Amino acid sequence: MGKKGLPVNDGKVLKIIVPVQGSPEQAAQQARAATAAGADVIEWRADLPGHEQVEAAKGAGIPTPGTIAKLRQATPLPILGTVRSVSEGGTCAASSYDQAVRAVLEEGVDALDVETARLMAPDLVAAAKWRGIKVVGSFHDFQGTPTVDNMQEILRRQVYLGVDIAKIAVMPRTPADVIALLQVVTWARQQLPVPVIGISMSELGKISRLWPPALGNYATFASVGEVSAPGQFEISAILPLLRHFTADFVGK
């Protein structure tokens, strides 16, 4: 799966993915801090460049060349390359998504995020696989939480496309929405052949970011500064919670 590969989950503690953004220098600085804090994977949010690049790209979300080289110097951790479209909470214009994801792929990431609702998703998954790079399939709904059946179907489609890790992030409106997402994650552990990341966003859904591998989750996302999604923990806050909370499900 690329040069480093994503860590294998040992079934005890969630892996921690930390997004970094900004100019190559800013992203590298964040990656160093995340590595020192205990991250397992660095996610390069390529659609969130520095302010000067945002102006130049006019909001297209085109990644800044040279960022991966800086990140390689800053951290030994595997790098997940992500371009998030406007409709799924990022800055990349729909018309630029294919170009931006392929640019990230060419930069030499260890894993690639692909939004599986996109028409070009099968081609992007195939392009990553051809290079020996594994894929995190992703789906985000910032408006609400689909039904359990719909969320299960979204994850099944991701598996059908050939992703190596399936991810779904949804916005809860009620506590029942959070429970529905957790139900789907637990179902996926038993029914799907790939690891799953399930997130119920916002303060209401924070418990989902601690949902342990024993009950279905592969990883959680945490920040070293500015959050990339609502409800995200700071890494220094989530680490002690994970050590205590998830251990209860597998025995200390």
Salt bridges, closest charged atoms under 4 A:
ASP47 OD2 - ARG45 NH2 2.72
GLU88 OE1 - HIS140 ND1 3.10
ASP98 OD2 - ARG102 NE 3.09
GLU106 OE2 - ARG131 NH2 2.46
ASP110 OD2 - ARG72 NH1 2.78
ASP113 OD1 - ARG84 NH1 3.04
GLU115 OE2 - ARG84 NH1 3.23
GLU115 OE1 - ARG118 NE 2.95
GLU153 OE1 - ARG156 NH1 3.62
ASP164 OD2 - LYS129 NZ 2.73
GLU203 OE1 - LYS206 NZ 3.58
ASP248 OD1 - LYS252 NZ 3.82
